[in-house]
Amino acid sequence: MNPVVRIAVLGAAGRMGRAVIQAAAQAGLPLGAAFERAGAPELGRDAGELAGLDTRGVLITADVAAAAARFDVLIDFTRPEATLTAL
């Protein structure tokens, strides 16, 4: 049996974040969480729809710690400041 790896994307609303969400969907990897900076206009939107896909049931949030149990791998496409905040 192959374990399923749930991914999360930090910087999900950006060009590369959206591309990662699309690539994960094509690879059959479930999206566990999607993050943007506090105050971003995309907060609360479905990450799949934002990436041009069907809805995924994953709303974009700014709180990495609150969603930590929903993903196994965090893919970061942000600035260094955001990376440090997420850590």
C-alpha positions as CSV (number, residue, x, y, z in Angstrom):
1,M,0.0,0.0,0.0
2,N,1.3,3.5,-0.9
3,P,0.9,6.2,1.7
4,V,-0.9,9.3,0.6
5,V,1.1,12.5,1.1
6,R,-1.1,15.5,1.7
7,I,0.5,18.8,0.6
8,A,0.1,22.4,1.7
9,V,1.2,25.4,-0.3
10,L,2.5,28.6,1.3
11,G,2.0,31.4,-1.1
12,A,-1.0,29.6,-2.7
13,A,-2.5,32.7,-4.4
14,G,0.7,33.6,-6.3
15,R,1.6,32.5,-9.8
16,M,3.8,29.7,-8.7
17,G,1.6,28.7,-5.8
18,R,-1.3,28.2,-8.2
19,A,1.0,26.2,-10.5
20,V,2.0,23.9,-7.6
21,I,-1.7,23.3,-6.8
22,Q,-2.4,22.4,-10.4
23,A,0.6,20.1,-10.6
24,A,-0.4,18.3,-7.4
25,A,-3.9,17.8,-8.7
26,Q,-2.5,16.3,-11.9
27,A,-0.2,14.0,-9.9
28,G,-3.2,12.9,-7.8
29,L,-1.8,14.4,-4.6
30,P,-4.4,15.7,-2.2
31,L,-4.2,19.3,-1.1
32,G,-4.5,19.5,2.7
33,A,-4.0,23.2,3.2
34,A,-3.3,26.5,1.4
35,F,-1.8,29.6,2.9
36,E,-1.5,33.3,2.1
37,R,-0.3,36.3,4.2
38,A,-2.7,37.8,6.7
39,G,-4.9,40.4,5.1
40,A,-4.5,38.9,1.6
41,P,-7.7,39.3,-0.5
42,E,-7.7,35.6,-1.4
43,L,-8.2,34.5,2.2
44,G,-11.3,32.4,2.5
45,R,-11.4,31.4,-1.2
46,D,-11.2,27.8,-2.3
47,A,-7.6,27.0,-3.4
48,G,-8.7,24.8,-6.2
49,E,-10.9,27.4,-7.8
50,L,-8.2,30.0,-7.4
51,A,-5.8,27.8,-9.3
52,G,-8.3,27.3,-12.1
53,L,-9.5,23.8,-11.0
54,D,-12.7,22.4,-9.5
55,T,-13.3,23.2,-5.9
56,R,-11.0,21.3,-3.5
57,G,-12.8,22.1,-0.2
58,V,-9.6,23.8,1.0
59,L,-10.0,27.4,1.9
60,I,-7.0,29.7,1.8
61,T,-6.0,30.7,5.3
62,A,-3.1,32.6,7.0
63,D,-2.8,30.3,10.1
64,V,-0.2,27.6,9.4
65,A,-0.2,26.3,13.0
66,A,-4.0,25.7,13.0
67,A,-3.8,23.6,9.9
68,A,-0.7,21.6,10.7
69,A,-2.6,18.3,11.2
70,R,-4.1,18.5,7.7
71,F,-0.8,18.2,5.7
72,D,2.4,16.2,5.6
73,V,4.6,18.4,3.3
74,L,4.7,22.2,3.1
75,I,5.8,23.7,-0.3
76,D,6.9,27.3,0.1
77,F,6.7,29.8,-2.7
78,T,7.0,33.0,-0.7
79,R,9.5,35.6,0.4
80,P,12.0,34.8,3.1
81,E,10.1,36.8,5.7
82,A,7.0,34.7,5.2
83,T,9.1,31.5,5.4
84,L,10.4,32.6,8.8
85,T,6.9,33.5,10.0
86,A,5.6,30.0,9.0
87,L,8.4,28.3,10.7
